Amino acid sequence: MDIDLIFKIAGTGIIVAVLNLVLKRAEREEQAMLTTLAGLIVVLVIIVQEIGSLFETIKTVFGLW
């Protein structure tokens, strides 16, 4: 696992948290919730790509398929 992955996830979390705070202070609850949901989806996509890479590595190491 690369350290860049942790920084990407942490950076996304910080940006989403700041946007969420700003939008809630501006009384835009729906946009704050959508921003949080979008951040969650971005992080899940990053994680799914890394899991796919892990499975490809496992297949090549063990000679599967």
Summary of the structure (lengths in Angstrom):
residues: 65
radius of gyration: 16.6
end to end distance: 23.9
largest distance: 55.3
contacts: 144
relative contact order: 0.12
helix: 88%
strand: 0%
